[in-house]
Structures are given as C-alpha cells and as structure tokens.
Amino acid sequence: MIFDTQITLRLFSYPIVNGQTAEKLERETTVWAEYYQAAQAGKRTDAIFRMHSAEYGGEQQLVCGSDVFDIVRSYGQETEETELTCKRRDGA
C-alpha cells in the first residue's frame, strides 16, 4: 500500500453535562491514506480510503483536499489497515 493522500478525520461528539447536551465538540486528526474512486471499485459510494488502523478512532467524517466525505462504513479495524467507504457531502 502507498499512503500518498493526506486526509483529515473529523470526530463529532455531543457531551452531556449536568443532564443536558453541551455544545458540539469536534476533533480533527490529519493522517496519510490511500485513495480510490469508489465508482472504479464497483461501489455505490464516492470514495474509499485505506489507512493504518492505529490512526482511526471512529471518526464520522473526513476531508480530502476541498472535498468533505461522510464515512458510511469502516472495515478492518482489527487488522493493520482500515478501509473507509465514504459518500461525498453535497454543498460542503
């Protein structure tokens, strides 16, 4: 694998403080990944990214260049590499 594409993973959380939902927290982590256009891979989504499993922490969104993607499926966290199947966010 050649991890030659820099992506930013986004994790969103909504902590509960004193029984009420607090302001949304967002964490961003930049990592290297391998990028595939999903249409070429025969998928119904827009992109697939492969990355080191140790760098994936359950994030729900990623940014690659100017494109923002929702992570719709993750696979392989128990192995060395995780595959993220993504759908491009319209208007992002």
N, CA, C and O atoms as CSV, one atom per row, in Angstrom:
chain,resi,resn,atom,element,x,y,z
A,1,MET,N,N,0.825,-1.188,0.000
A,1,MET,CA,C,0.000,0.000,0.000
A,1,MET,C,C,0.868,1.249,0.000
A,1,MET,O,O,1.903,1.316,0.663
A,2,ILE,N,N,0.420,2.222,-0.754
A,2,ILE,CA,C,1.110,3.505,-0.783
A,2,ILE,C,C,0.170,4.550,-0.199
A,2,ILE,O,O,-0.816,4.931,-0.830
A,3,PHE,N,N,0.478,5.007,0.998
A,3,PHE,CA,C,-0.339,6.028,1.643
A,3,PHE,C,C,0.188,7.392,1.200
A,3,PHE,O,O,1.086,7.965,1.818
A,4,ASP,N,N,-0.404,7.900,0.098
A,4,ASP,CA,C,0.118,9.117,-0.522
A,4,ASP,C,C,-0.873,10.276,-0.542
A,4,ASP,O,O,-0.612,11.302,-1.170
A,5,THR,N,N,-2.006,10.121,0.140
A,5,THR,CA,C,-3.027,11.163,0.162
A,5,THR,C,C,-3.241,11.598,1.606
A,5,THR,O,O,-3.537,10.779,2.475
A,6,GLN,N,N,-3.088,12.885,1.850
A,6,GLN,CA,C,-3.302,13.391,3.202
A,6,GLN,C,C,-4.785,13.693,3.406
A,6,GLN,O,O,-5.394,14.405,2.608
A,7,ILE,N,N,-5.366,13.142,4.485
A,7,ILE,CA,C,-6.768,13.383,4.799
A,7,ILE,C,C,-6.873,13.873,6.238
A,7,ILE,O,O,-5.982,13.638,7.054
A,8,THR,N,N,-7.969,14.550,6.536
A,8,THR,CA,C,-8.255,14.987,7.893
A,8,THR,C,C,-9.510,14.274,8.362
A,8,THR,O,O,-10.570,14.397,7.748
A,9,LEU,N,N,-9.389,13.532,9.447
A,9,LEU,CA,C,-10.522,12.821,10.034
A,9,LEU,C,C,-11.203,13.733,11.041
A,9,LEU,O,O,-10.531,14.428,11.804
A,10,ARG,N,N,-12.535,13.736,11.051
A,10,ARG,CA,C,-13.293,14.560,11.980
A,10,ARG,C,C,-14.165,13.674,12.867
A,10,ARG,O,O,-14.910,12.821,12.386
A,11,LEU,N,N,-14.053,13.899,14.161
A,11,LEU,CA,C,-14.891,13.206,15.139
A,11,LEU,C,C,-15.781,14.235,15.813
A,11,LEU,O,O,-15.294,15.244,16.324
A,12,PHE,N,N,-17.081,13.985,15.815
A,12,PHE,CA,C,-18.039,14.880,16.453
A,12,PHE,C,C,-18.610,14.194,17.681
A,12,PHE,O,O,-18.947,13.011,17.637
A,13,SER,N,N,-18.717,14.926,18.767
A,13,SER,CA,C,-19.363,14.381,19.957
A,13,SER,C,C,-20.213,15.462,20.608
A,13,SER,O,O,-19.960,16.659,20.466
A,14,TYR,N,N,-21.215,15.004,21.319
A,14,TYR,CA,C,-22.148,15.892,21.996
A,14,TYR,C,C,-22.206,15.476,23.461
A,14,TYR,O,O,-23.094,14.719,23.855
A,15,PRO,N,N,-21.267,15.964,24.272
A,15,PRO,CA,C,-21.214,15.524,25.663
A,15,PRO,C,C,-22.436,15.985,26.461
A,15,PRO,O,O,-23.035,17.022,26.179
A,16,ILE,N,N,-22.777,15.184,27.455
A,16,ILE,CA,C,-23.883,15.531,28.344
A,16,ILE,C,C,-23.284,16.041,29.653
A,16,ILE,O,O,-22.514,15.342,30.312
A,17,VAL,N,N,-23.649,17.268,30.017
A,17,VAL,CA,C,-23.155,17.905,31.232
A,17,VAL,C,C,-24.363,18.261,32.082
A,17,VAL,O,O,-25.267,18.960,31.623
A,18,ASN,N,N,-24.379,17.783,33.317
A,18,ASN,CA,C,-25.499,18.039,34.230
A,18,ASN,C,C,-26.838,17.664,33.600
A,18,ASN,O,O,-27.827,18.380,33.758
A,19,GLY,N,N,-26.864,16.534,32.880
A,19,GLY,CA,C,-28.104,16.041,32.302
A,19,GLY,C,C,-28.544,16.724,31.020
A,19,GLY,O,O,-29.603,16.399,30.483
A,20,GLN,N,N,-27.751,17.668,30.515
A,20,GLN,CA,C,-28.118,18.359,29.277
A,20,GLN,C,C,-26.989,18.237,28.255
A,20,GLN,O,O,-25.810,18.178,28.604
A,21,THR,N,N,-27.386,18.202,26.987
A,21,THR,CA,C,-26.393,18.116,25.925
A,21,THR,C,C,-25.635,19.429,25.828
A,21,THR,O,O,-26.227,20.498,25.678
A,22,ALA,N,N,-24.314,19.331,25.917
A,22,ALA,CA,C,-23.457,20.517,25.816
A,22,ALA,C,C,-23.175,20.823,24.350
A,22,ALA,O,O,-23.637,20.111,23.459
A,23,GLU,N,N,-22.422,21.877,24.112
A,23,GLU,CA,C,-22.064,22.259,22.748
A,23,GLU,C,C,-21.297,21.145,22.051
A,23,GLU,O,O,-20.550,20.399,22.684
A,24,LYS,N,N,-21.488,21.041,20.754
A,24,LYS,CA,C,-20.811,20.015,19.950
A,24,LYS,C,C,-19.296,20.206,20.042
A,24,LYS,O,O,-18.788,21.319,19.907
A,25,LEU,N,N,-18.600,19.118,20.270
A,25,LEU,CA,C,-17.143,19.127,20.256
A,25,LEU,C,C,-16.673,18.479,18.971
A,25,LEU,O,O,-17.268,17.506,18.507
A,26,GLU,N,N,-15.615,19.011,18.397
A,26,GLU,CA,C,-15.079,18.470,17.157
A,26,GLU,C,C,-13.579,18.279,17.321
A,26,GLU,O,O,-12.873,19.171,17.792
A,27,ARG,N,N,-13.099,17.091,16.922
A,27,ARG,CA,C,-11.664,16.815,16.939
A,27,ARG,C,C,-11.230,16.472,15.534
A,27,ARG,O,O,-11.895,15.693,14.852
A,28,GLU,N,N,-10.120,17.043,15.089
A,28,GLU,CA,C,-9.586,16.753,13.766
A,28,GLU,C,C,-8.195,16.146,13.904
A,28,GLU,O,O,-7.380,16.589,14.714
A,29,THR,N,N,-7.945,15.117,13.089
A,29,THR,CA,C,-6.647,14.457,13.056
A,29,THR,C,C,-6.242,14.282,11.601
A,29,THR,O,O,-7.023,13.762,10.803
A,30,THR,N,N,-5.049,14.701,11.246
A,30,THR,CA,C,-4.563,14.561,9.869
A,30,THR,C,C,-3.673,13.329,9.770
A,30,THR,O,O,-2.751,13.147,10.565
A,31,VAL,N,N,-3.967,12.479,8.773
A,31,VAL,CA,C,-3.229,11.226,8.569
A,31,VAL,C,C,-3.001,11.013,7.072
A,31,VAL,O,O,-3.552,11.730,6.237
A,32,TRP,N,N,-2.181,10.019,6.753
A,32,TRP,CA,C,-1.937,9.626,5.363
A,32,TRP,C,C,-2.781,8.407,5.033
A,32,TRP,O,O,-2.941,7.511,5.862
A,33,ALA,N,N,-3.325,8.375,3.813
A,33,ALA,CA,C,-4.187,7.274,3.389
A,33,ALA,C,C,-3.974,6.995,1.908
A,33,ALA,O,O,-3.304,7.750,1.203
A,34,GLU,N,N,-4.554,5.903,1.461
A,34,GLU,CA,C,-4.578,5.587,0.033
A,34,GLU,C,C,-6.003,5.817,-0.448
A,34,GLU,O,O,-6.953,5.406,0.219
A,35,TYR,N,N,-6.165,6.463,-1.590
A,35,TYR,CA,C,-7.475,6.900,-2.077
A,35,TYR,C,C,-7.866,6.143,-3.332
A,35,TYR,O,O,-7.051,5.947,-4.234
A,36,TYR,N,N,-9.134,5.718,-3.381
A,36,TYR,CA,C,-9.705,5.089,-4.572
A,36,TYR,C,C,-11.016,5.786,-4.894
A,36,TYR,O,O,-11.767,6.130,-3.982
A,37,GLN,N,N,-11.304,5.997,-6.154
A,37,GLN,CA,C,-12.637,6.449,-6.526
A,37,GLN,C,C,-13.521,5.215,-6.482
A,37,GLN,O,O,-13.235,4.216,-7.141
A,38,ALA,N,N,-14.582,5.283,-5.718
A,38,ALA,CA,C,-15.403,4.096,-5.485
A,38,ALA,C,C,-16.079,3.597,-6.759
A,38,ALA,O,O,-16.278,2.393,-6.915
A,39,ALA,N,N,-16.429,4.484,-7.655
A,39,ALA,CA,C,-17.080,4.054,-8.893
A,39,ALA,C,C,-16.175,3.086,-9.651
A,39,ALA,O,O,-16.651,2.132,-10.267
A,40,GLN,N,N,-14.877,3.337,-9.601
A,40,GLN,CA,C,-13.941,2.444,-10.268
A,40,GLN,C,C,-13.843,1.109,-9.543
A,40,GLN,O,O,-13.493,0.095,-10.145
A,41,ALA,N,N,-14.151,1.109,-8.260
A,41,ALA,CA,C,-14.063,-0.118,-7.477
A,41,ALA,C,C,-15.398,-0.867,-7.453
A,41,ALA,O,O,-15.526,-1.883,-6.770
A,42,GLY,N,N,-16.391,-0.370,-8.196
A,42,GLY,CA,C,-17.676,-1.034,-8.279
A,42,GLY,C,C,-18.574,-0.797,-7.083
A,42,GLY,O,O,-19.436,-1.626,-6.790
A,43,LYS,N,N,-18.396,0.309,-6.390
A,43,LYS,CA,C,-19.190,0.606,-5.197
A,43,LYS,C,C,-20.252,1.655,-5.518
A,43,LYS,O,O,-20.174,2.329,-6.545
A,44,ARG,N,N,-21.243,1.791,-4.640
A,44,ARG,CA,C,-22.298,2.789,-4.808
A,44,ARG,C,C,-21.997,4.052,-4.000
A,44,ARG,O,O,-22.886,4.883,-3.817
A,45,THR,N,N,-20.809,4.208,-3.531
A,45,THR,CA,C,-20.399,5.385,-2.790
A,45,THR,C,C,-19.361,6.138,-3.611
A,45,THR,O,O,-19.034,5.736,-4.727
A,46,ASP,N,N,-18.849,7.219,-3.063
A,46,ASP,CA,C,-17.967,8.086,-3.848
A,46,ASP,C,C,-16.477,7.794,-3.717
A,46,ASP,O,O,-15.723,7.997,-4.669
A,47,ALA,N,N,-16.047,7.321,-2.557
A,47,ALA,CA,C,-14.606,7.143,-2.369
A,47,ALA,C,C,-14.335,6.071,-1.327
A,47,ALA,O,O,-15.156,5.808,-0.447
A,48,ILE,N,N,-13.177,5.467,-1.446
A,48,ILE,CA,C,-12.682,4.517,-0.461
A,48,ILE,C,C,-11.277,4.970,-0.080
A,48,ILE,O,O,-10.455,5.262,-0.948
A,49,PHE,N,N,-11.012,5.025,1.201
A,49,PHE,CA,C,-9.691,5.377,1.709
A,49,PHE,C,C,-9.186,4.231,2.564
A,49,PHE,O,O,-9.932,3.672,3.368
A,50,ARG,N,N,-7.908,3.876,2.390
A,50,ARG,CA,C,-7.258,2.874,3.238
A,50,ARG,C,C,-6.228,3.609,4.074
A,50,ARG,O,O,-5.511,4.482,3.585
A,51,MET,N,N,-6.169,3.239,5.337
A,51,MET,CA,C,-5.229,3.892,6.244
A,51,MET,C,C,-4.787,2.913,7.322
A,51,MET,O,O,-5.356,1.828,7.448
A,52,HIS,N,N,-3.770,3.291,8.103
A,52,HIS,CA,C,-3.326,2.464,9.212
A,52,HIS,C,C,-4.421,2.433,10.273
A,52,HIS,O,O,-4.928,3.480,10.677
A,53,SER,N,N,-4.781,1.247,10.718
A,53,SER,CA,C,-5.854,1.085,11.702
A,53,SER,C,C,-5.584,1.838,12.996
A,53,SER,O,O,-6.513,2.340,13.628
A,54,ALA,N,N,-4.328,1.919,13.393
A,54,ALA,CA,C,-3.985,2.606,14.644
A,54,ALA,C,C,-4.344,4.087,14.604
A,54,ALA,O,O,-4.465,4.716,15.655
A,55,GLU,N,N,-4.518,4.655,13.411
A,55,GLU,CA,C,-4.822,6.079,13.288
A,55,GLU,C,C,-6.315,6.368,13.172
A,55,GLU,O,O,-6.714,7.532,13.122
A,56,TYR,N,N,-7.144,5.328,13.129
A,56,TYR,CA,C,-8.585,5.540,13.004
A,56,TYR,C,C,-9.259,5.344,14.345
A,56,TYR,O,O,-9.103,4.301,14.981
A,57,GLY,N,N,-10.011,6.351,14.778
A,57,GLY,CA,C,-10.647,6.306,16.084
A,57,GLY,C,C,-12.147,6.454,16.041
A,57,GLY,O,O,-12.736,6.995,16.976
A,58,GLY,N,N,-12.790,5.984,14.969
A,58,GLY,CA,C,-14.239,6.039,14.900
A,58,GLY,C,C,-14.791,7.357,14.378
A,58,GLY,O,O,-15.967,7.654,14.584
A,59,GLU,N,N,-13.976,8.140,13.717
A,59,GLU,CA,C,-14.432,9.421,13.185
A,59,GLU,C,C,-15.568,9.224,12.198
A,59,GLU,O,O,-15.647,8.191,11.534
A,60,GLN,N,N,-16.457,10.224,12.097
A,60,GLN,CA,C,-17.633,10.129,11.239
A,60,GLN,C,C,-17.461,10.848,9.902
A,60,GLN,O,O,-18.281,10.668,9.002
A,61,GLN,N,N,-16.427,11.647,9.757
A,61,GLN,CA,C,-16.278,12.471,8.563
A,61,GLN,C,C,-14.799,12.611,8.243
A,61,GLN,O,O,-13.949,12.513,9.128
A,62,LEU,N,N,-14.495,12.843,6.954
A,62,LEU,CA,C,-13.118,13.144,6.585
A,62,LEU,C,C,-13.084,14.196,5.490
A,62,LEU,O,O,-14.049,14.380,4.749
A,63,VAL,N,N,-11.945,14.883,5.406
A,63,VAL,CA,C,-11.713,15.914,4.407
A,63,VAL,C,C,-10.502,15.504,3.591
A,63,VAL,O,O,-9.462,15.135,4.136
A,64,CYS,N,N,-10.653,15.575,2.261
A,64,CYS,CA,C,-9.546,15.279,1.351
A,64,CYS,C,C,-9.519,16.406,0.336
A,64,CYS,O,O,-10.417,16.517,-0.499
A,65,GLY,N,N,-8.493,17.242,0.404
A,65,GLY,CA,C,-8.462,18.431,-0.463
A,65,GLY,C,C,-9.605,19.345,-0.091
A,65,GLY,O,O,-9.741,19.736,1.068
A,66,SER,N,N,-10.432,19.692,-1.069
A,66,SER,CA,C,-11.592,20.555,-0.804
A,66,SER,C,C,-12.881,19.752,-0.646
A,66,SER,O,O,-13.951,20.336,-0.472
A,67,ASP,N,N,-12.795,18.420,-0.704
A,67,ASP,CA,C,-13.980,17.569,-0.594
A,67,ASP,C,C,-14.195,17.098,0.836
A,67,ASP,O,O,-13.246,16.731,1.529
A,68,VAL,N,N,-15.444,17.112,1.270
A,68,VAL,CA,C,-15.827,16.609,2.587
A,68,VAL,C,C,-16.658,15.347,2.375
A,68,VAL,O,O,-17.590,15.339,1.571
A,69,PHE,N,N,-16.316,14.279,3.100
A,69,PHE,CA,C,-16.990,12.994,2.964
A,69,PHE,C,C,-17.546,12.548,4.309
A,69,PHE,O,O,-16.926,12.765,5.350
A,70,ASP,N,N,-18.724,11.919,4.279
A,70,ASP,CA,C,-19.235,11.200,5.444
A,70,ASP,C,C,-18.719,9.777,5.353
A,70,ASP,O,O,-18.743,9.175,4.280
A,71,ILE,N,N,-18.255,9.237,6.462
A,71,ILE,CA,C,-17.792,7.850,6.493
A,71,ILE,C,C,-19.014,6.980,6.730
A,71,ILE,O,O,-19.621,7.035,7.800
A,72,VAL,N,N,-19.377,6.181,5.740
A,72,VAL,CA,C,-20.581,5.359,5.842
A,72,VAL,C,C,-20.283,3.932,6.294
A,72,VAL,O,O,-21.185,3.214,6.725
A,73,ARG,N,N,-19.013,3.518,6.197
A,73,ARG,CA,C,-18.647,2.172,6.604
A,73,ARG,C,C,-17.158,2.119,6.877
A,73,ARG,O,O,-16.362,2.691,6.133
A,74,SER,N,N,-16.787,1.444,7.927
A,74,SER,CA,C,-15.370,1.193,8.191
A,74,SER,C,C,-15.185,-0.316,8.310
A,74,SER,O,O,-16.058,-1.022,8.815
A,75,TYR,N,N,-14.052,-0.794,7.844
A,75,TYR,CA,C,-13.810,-2.232,7.806
A,75,TYR,C,C,-12.345,-2.506,8.102
A,75,TYR,O,O,-11.461,-1.850,7.551
A,76,GLY,N,N,-12.092,-3.460,8.959
A,76,GLY,CA,C,-10.727,-3.923,9.178
A,76,GLY,C,C,-9.999,-3.301,10.344
A,76,GLY,O,O,-8.772,-3.379,10.398
A,77,GLN,N,N,-10.705,-2.681,11.290
A,77,GLN,CA,C,-10.029,-2.038,12.415
A,77,GLN,C,C,-9.190,-3.018,13.231
A,77,GLN,O,O,-8.236,-2.618,13.897
A,78,GLU,N,N,-9.547,-4.306,13.178
A,78,GLU,CA,C,-8.812,-5.306,13.946
A,78,GLU,C,C,-7.562,-5.787,13.210
A,78,GLU,O,O,-6.822,-6.621,13.733
A,79,THR,N,N,-7.317,-5.272,12.001
A,79,THR,CA,C,-6.128,-5.629,11.220
A,79,THR,C,C,-5.201,-4.417,11.152
A,79,THR,O,O,-5.444,-3.413,11.822
A,80,GLU,N,N,-4.143,-4.504,10.350
A,80,GLU,CA,C,-3.201,-3.393,10.213
A,80,GLU,C,C,-3.782,-2.211,9.455
A,80,GLU,O,O,-3.397,-1.067,9.698
A,81,GLU,N,N,-4.717,-2.479,8.528
A,81,GLU,CA,C,-5.267,-1.412,7.692
A,81,GLU,C,C,-6.780,-1.374,7.805
A,81,GLU,O,O,-7.444,-2.410,7.837
A,82,THR,N,N,-7.314,-0.156,7.864
A,82,THR,CA,C,-8.756,0.065,7.892
A,82,THR,C,C,-9.175,0.664,6.566
A,82,THR,O,O,-8.494,1.537,6.028
A,83,GLU,N,N,-10.286,0.200,6.045
A,83,GLU,CA,C,-10.850,0.737,4.808
A,83,GLU,C,C,-12.088,1.566,5.171
A,83,GLU,O,O,-13.001,1.074,5.836
A,84,LEU,N,N,-12.108,2.810,4.734
A,84,LEU,CA,C,-13.233,3.705,4.981
A,84,LEU,C,C,-13.996,3.917,3.683
A,84,LEU,O,O,-13.434,4.427,2.714
A,85,THR,N,N,-15.254,3.538,3.649
A,85,THR,CA,C,-16.120,3.751,2.499
A,85,THR,C,C,-16.879,5.045,2.755
A,85,THR,O,O,-17.507,5.203,3.802
A,86,CYS,N,N,-16.822,5.974,1.799
A,86,CYS,CA,C,-17.290,7.338,2.043
A,86,CYS,C,C,-18.255,7.838,0.973
A,86,CYS,O,O,-18.221,7.400,-0.176
A,87,LYS,N,N,-19.101,8.752,1.376
A,87,LYS,CA,C,-20.051,9.433,0.496
A,87,LYS,C,C,-19.772,10.931,0.562
A,87,LYS,O,O,-19.715,11.511,1.647
A,88,ARG,N,N,-19.599,11.552,-0.600
A,88,ARG,CA,C,-19.309,12.985,-0.665
A,88,ARG,C,C,-20.495,13.793,-0.135
A,88,ARG,O,O,-21.644,13.513,-0.475
A,89,ARG,N,N,-20.211,14.799,0.702
A,89,ARG,CA,C,-21.249,15.688,1.227
A,89,ARG,C,C,-21.534,16.759,0.172
A,89,ARG,O,O,-20.622,17.454,-0.276
A,90,ASP,N,N,-22.781,16.883,-0.213
A,90,ASP,CA,C,-23.169,17.926,-1.174
A,90,ASP,C,C,-23.178,19.274,-0.479
A,90,ASP,O,O,-23.656,19.399,0.648
A,91,GLY,N,N,-22.647,20.285,-1.159
A,91,GLY,CA,C,-22.659,21.644,-0.634
A,91,GLY,C,C,-21.646,21.901,0.454
A,91,GLY,O,O,-21.663,22.973,1.059
A,92,ALA,N,N,-20.762,20.955,0.728
A,92,ALA,CA,C,-19.770,21.150,1.798
A,92,ALA,C,C,-18.512,21.760,1.234
A,92,ALA,O,O,-17.558,22.002,1.974
